[in-house]
Amino acid sequence: MIPRMLDTRPDRIRKLLADLVGFDTISDRTNLPLIAHIESYLAALGVGFERIVDETGQKASLWVTIGPEDRPGLVLSGHTDVVPVAGQDWSHDPFKLVERDGRLYGRGTTDMKGFVAVCLAMVPDMVEARLKTPIHLAISYDEEIGCVGVRPMLGEVARKKVRPLGAFIGEPTQMQVIIGHKGKHGVRATFRGLARHSSIAPDGVNAIEYAAELIVEIRRRAVLLAGKRSTDSLYDVPHSTLLTSIVHGGAALNIVPDTCTVDFECRGIGITESREVTDAIVAWAKAEIEPAMKARHPECGIDFEEILDYPALDTAADATIVTLAKSLAGRNDHAKVAFGTEASLFASMAGIPSVVIGPGAIAQAHTPDEFVEMSELLKCAGFVEKLIAHCAKG
């Protein structure tokens, strides 16, 4: 392979990132214009792709293969959706790329359109290299609301005759190799009370007050979890976490509230711990709170629904994909993180060993004036360049 001129690489990345940031792909909106843009870019390079569309027809993922399709390859994976900007104090249009002092500002620059831009910028190098081991690009949607879009794509990948050797998920880690992250299970509890005028409050069933009992119990259990610190020192937060995040209830000061919703989550270190913790809370509430509500009025009670679920990631430190990631990144260390990614679904749904490694810092993700440093993007490009060389050897 003849390497491309290094001084053109920042321009390629910058142009592609500006294009990607320019698409408003907040998770409640379609990503099809962005997907069509990527498809046009790939088609111009003679690269084929598979579009996987969701049930609404408004969202799609892309599965791209560069190199032979009959051999197991390696995956570079990123998502196209971004978090909202409403209520954030941006100093410029969040959907227009702005560069200052080596930093590229815009929504999604770190999480994680910067990684996608790098991968796309390196596609010409992949084509030119005549790869013996294929490189796949997995570009998903709705990661920010529960790793939704990657699941149908992984279902398709799992049915293919040849399964990838491993995957690199490019969430922001400052190019550190991440071998594990916590799982997450989110639950919404809807309390059904009985409305009455507040002057006769004892005749009603106060949904908020019963919800408060659940919130206090969640807090009590969170403290217990914090006291059970993991011996796994690789985690930045070395214990499972539990919290109430959203509460809605009540209509007026003089009305006994007949409804209240409580959203809570657990981020667990164990593969299935997050669900086990929330299941135990649901069982406790059904046994301790709901009977008291029904005793006041038979139509009162609590409805529970799952709002988010993904397992933890726990890739062995001596796994081949970890060794390869360290070699490509030029470093020997690895770590685990509290935030979740699609990596655990690559592993659990498709049996693809995975690590998380990407440009930028998680501290910048979801913030106003989100940015990624060009130096980080170039480190990532260097990683992909070494991957191309590795795959060219076969």
BELJOGI-V212941 format. One record per residue. N is the residue number from 0. SS is DSSP state (helix for helix, strand for strand, loop for the rest). Layout:
# BELJOGI-V212941
n: <N & N>
ss: <SS & SS>
This chain:
# BELJOGI-V212941
n: <0 & 1 & 2 & 3 & 4 & 5 & 6 & 7 & 8 & 9 & 10 & 11 & 12 & 13 & 14 & 15 & 16 & 17 & 18 & 19 & 20 & 21 & 22 & 23 & 24 & 25 & 26 & 27 & 28 & 29 & 30 & 31 & 32 & 33 & 34 & 35 & 36 & 37 & 38 & 39 & 40 & 41 & 42 & 43 & 44 & 45 & 46 & 47 & 48 & 49 & 50 & 51 & 52 & 53 & 54 & 55 & 56 & 57 & 58 & 59 & 60 & 61 & 62 & 63 & 64 & 65 & 66 & 67 & 68 & 69 & 70 & 71 & 72 & 73 & 74 & 75 & 76 & 77 & 78 & 79 & 80 & 81 & 82 & 83 & 84 & 85 & 86 & 87 & 88 & 89 & 90 & 91 & 92 & 93 & 94 & 95 & 96 & 97 & 98 & 99 & 100 & 101 & 102 & 103 & 104 & 105 & 106 & 107 & 108 & 109 & 110 & 111 & 112 & 113 & 114 & 115 & 116 & 117 & 118 & 119 & 120 & 121 & 122 & 123 & 124 & 125 & 126 & 127 & 128 & 129 & 130 & 131 & 132 & 133 & 134 & 135 & 136 & 137 & 138 & 139 & 140 & 141 & 142 & 143 & 144 & 145 & 146 & 147 & 148 & 149 & 150 & 151 & 152 & 153 & 154 & 155 & 156 & 157 & 158 & 159 & 160 & 161 & 162 & 163 & 164 & 165 & 166 & 167 & 168 & 169 & 170 & 171 & 172 & 173 & 174 & 175 & 176 & 177 & 178 & 179 & 180 & 181 & 182 & 183 & 184 & 185 & 186 & 187 & 188 & 189 & 190 & 191 & 192 & 193 & 194 & 195 & 196 & 197 & 198 & 199 & 200 & 201 & 202 & 203 & 204 & 205 & 206 & 207 & 208 & 209 & 210 & 211 & 212 & 213 & 214 & 215 & 216 & 217 & 218 & 219 & 220 & 221 & 222 & 223 & 224 & 225 & 226 & 227 & 228 & 229 & 230 & 231 & 232 & 233 & 234 & 235 & 236 & 237 & 238 & 239 & 240 & 241 & 242 & 243 & 244 & 245 & 246 & 247 & 248 & 249 & 250 & 251 & 252 & 253 & 254 & 255 & 256 & 257 & 258 & 259 & 260 & 261 & 262 & 263 & 264 & 265 & 266 & 267 & 268 & 269 & 270 & 271 & 272 & 273 & 274 & 275 & 276 & 277 & 278 & 279 & 280 & 281 & 282 & 283 & 284 & 285 & 286 & 287 & 288 & 289 & 290 & 291 & 292 & 293 & 294 & 295 & 296 & 297 & 298 & 299 & 300 & 301 & 302 & 303 & 304 & 305 & 306 & 307 & 308 & 309 & 310 & 311 & 312 & 313 & 314 & 315 & 316 & 317 & 318 & 319 & 320 & 321 & 322 & 323 & 324 & 325 & 326 & 327 & 328 & 329 & 330 & 331 & 332 & 333 & 334 & 335 & 336 & 337 & 338 & 339 & 340 & 341 & 342 & 343 & 344 & 345 & 346 & 347 & 348 & 349 & 350 & 351 & 352 & 353 & 354 & 355 & 356 & 357 & 358 & 359 & 360 & 361 & 362 & 363 & 364 & 365 & 366 & 367 & 368 & 369 & 370 & 371 & 372 & 373 & 374 & 375 & 376 & 377 & 378 & 379 & 380 & 381 & 382 & 383 & 384 & 385 & 386 & 387 & 388 & 389 & 390 & 391 & 392 & 393>
ss: <loop & loop & loop & loop & loop & helix & helix & helix & helix & helix & helix & helix & helix & helix & helix & helix & helix & helix & helix & helix & helix & loop & loop & loop & loop & strand & loop & loop & loop & loop & loop & helix & helix & helix & helix & helix & helix & helix & helix & helix & helix & helix & helix & helix & loop & loop & loop & loop & strand & strand & strand & strand & strand & loop & loop & loop & loop & loop & loop & strand & strand & strand & strand & strand & strand & strand & loop & loop & loop & loop & loop & loop & loop & strand & strand & strand & strand & strand & strand & loop & loop & strand & loop & loop & loop & loop & loop & loop & loop & loop & loop & loop & loop & loop & loop & loop & loop & strand & strand & strand & loop & loop & strand & strand & strand & loop & loop & loop & helix & helix & helix & helix & helix & helix & helix & helix & helix & helix & helix & helix & helix & loop & helix & helix & helix & helix & helix & helix & loop & loop & loop & loop & loop & loop & strand & strand & strand & strand & strand & strand & loop & loop & helix & helix & helix & loop & loop & loop & helix & helix & helix & helix & helix & helix & helix & helix & helix & helix & loop & loop & loop & loop & loop & loop & loop & strand & strand & strand & strand & loop & loop & loop & loop & loop & loop & loop & strand & strand & strand & strand & strand & loop & strand & strand & strand & strand & strand & strand & strand & strand & strand & strand & loop & strand & loop & loop & strand & helix & helix & helix & helix & helix & helix & loop & strand & loop & helix & helix & helix & helix & helix & helix & helix & helix & helix & helix & helix & helix & helix & helix & helix & helix & helix & helix & helix & helix & helix & loop & loop & loop & loop & loop & loop & loop & strand & loop & loop & loop & loop & loop & strand & strand & strand & strand & strand & strand & strand & strand & strand & loop & loop & loop & loop & loop & strand & loop & loop & loop & strand & strand & strand & strand & strand & strand & strand & strand & strand & strand & loop & loop & loop & loop & helix & helix & helix & helix & helix & helix & helix & helix & helix & helix & helix & helix & helix & helix & helix & helix & loop & helix & helix & helix & helix & helix & helix & helix & loop & loop & loop & loop & strand & strand & strand & strand & strand & strand & strand & strand & strand & strand & loop & loop & strand & strand & loop & loop & loop & loop & loop & helix & helix & helix & helix & helix & helix & helix & helix & helix & helix & loop & loop & loop & loop & strand & strand & strand & strand & loop & loop & loop & loop & loop & helix & helix & helix & helix & helix & helix & helix & helix & loop & loop & loop & strand & strand & strand & loop & loop & loop & loop & loop & helix & helix & helix & loop & loop & loop & loop & loop & loop & strand & strand & strand & helix & helix & helix & helix & helix & helix & helix & helix & helix & helix & helix & helix & helix & helix & helix & helix & helix & helix & helix & helix & loop>
